[in-house]
Amino acid sequence: MYSNIPEDRGQHIKDLRDGIEHRATWFYYMFMEAKKRGLDSDFAHEAIRKCGCFHGENKYTQTSDLKVFEKEFISDNVRNIFQMDTECTDEQLDITFHYCPLVAAWRKLTDDEELIAEMCEIAMDGDRGICSQFKDFNFHLGKTIAKGDSICEVTFKKNQE
């Protein structure tokens, strides 16, 4: 946790992380049950992507300005929960995550790194879905904590006309 977060704020961030971990645990158990019943992961990719599309349509201001999008996409709580660093220009929003409560939860449940990486890919379909609702942006996922990197890299770029 960031050491410069005041103690009461630090507890708030811990509580929010715990909530995300709890939901990641739900996802793990639903996903494992679905696999046990013979479903492949396509259903989960599509469901999470649709969730992202819903949020992209309903939660965020439709804009072609990455700086406007950044302010709505990354609240102070989100920045602290995921220990994010951001750099935003008119053309590109780079987000570096130093912590992921989803991966933290999954690593408590399994040591199967391939499964964790697969669940991360599915979770990222939410952000892909959000981005798909902005005609002027495209999405790129770089390094991920789930694949053993020390950080996650997410980039939203302005489409070149």
N, C-alpha and C positions, 0 to 999 in steps of 0.2 A: 504494500500500500504506500502511496506517496507519503513521505515523512512530513511534508509541509502542510498536510491537511489537519486542521484543528481536531482535537480528540472527538468532540461530539459529531463533527462532520465526518470524521473517519468511521465512526460507528454507523452513521447513516449510509455511507458507501458500502460498508461491510454488509449491512442489512439488504441493500439493493443487490449486491453480488450474490448473497445467499438466495434471494428470490430467483435470480437468473439461474443459479446452480440447480435450484429445485425444479425449474421448468426444463432444464437440460436433462435432469434425471427422468422426468416424465417422458421426454422425447426418447431417451435411451430405451426405456422399458417398452414403450409403444413400438419403436422400431424393431427391437429384438423379438417382440411377440409377432409382429407382421412377418418378419423373416422366418420365424418358426412355422408360420402358416403358409409359407411358400411364396410370399410376395417379394418381388425384387424391389430395389430402392426407387424405382421410377415414381411410385405413388408419393413418396415423401418429397422428392425433388419438386414435383408438380404442386403439391399442397403448400409447401413453404414458399415457392415462387408466387403462387396465387395470393398468399398472405402479404408478401412484399408488394405485389401489384395493388392490392387493396389499400395498403398504407401509402403507397406512392400517389394514388388517386385521391385519398381522403385526409391524409395527415399533413401533407406538405404543400406549401404554396407552389403552384405550377410556375416555373421560372426558367429562364435560360442563363441566369446569373449564379455561378457556382458559389459565390460568397453569400448570397441569400440562402441557397440550399445548405451550405455548411452550418450556418447559424441554427437552422431548424433541425438538421440531421444530428448534430453533435451538441447536445446540451452540456452544461457543466457536470451534471451527474454522469452522463454517458462518458464524457472525457475522463472523469475520475475512476469510474467503474473499470474501464478497459485500459486505463493508464495510456491515453492517447496523446500523441503529438500530431499536429496538423500543420500543413503548409498549403495555403490557398492563393492562387493567382486567378486572373480572369480566365485562364485556359485550363487549369488543372487543380484538383483538390487531392493532395496526398495525405493519407491517414496511416500512422504507424501505431499499432497496438502492442503494448508491452505486457499485457495480461489478458487472459480470456477466461471468464468464469464458466463458460460452457466446457472448454477443454479441461479446466480444473475439475469440474463435476465428472466428466467422462473418465478421467484418469483415476478417480476414486472407485469407479465401477468396473473398469477393465484395463488390462495392460495390452490389449490388442490395438497397436498403433495404426494399423490399416483401417480398422473399424472407426477409430477416432477421426482419422483423416476423412473417411467417407461421410461421417456425420457432420463434420465441419463443412465439407463441400455442400451438403444439403442445407445447412444453416445459412451459408452464404447466398443460396438461391433467394433468400429473403431480400438481401441487399441488391441482388441482380434484378429482382422483380421491382423493387423501388425504382432503380435506375431506369428500367424499361419504360416507366411512365413519364420520363423526361426526354422528349425527342431530341434535345440538344446535347445530351450526355451519353457517354459510354462508360462501362465498368471494367476494371481489371483487378484481378486478385494476384498478388505476387507471393511472397513468402508467407507461410502460416505456422503458427505455434503448434497446430495439430499435426503437422508433418515434421516436427522436430526443430523448426527454426526458433530463434529466440524472440522473434517478432512476427506480427502479421502486417502485410502491406496491402492496403486497399487504395485504389486510385479511381477517381471520377474525372474523366476528361471531356472537355468541350469538343463536340464533333467539328471536324474541319469542313467548311462549306465549299 
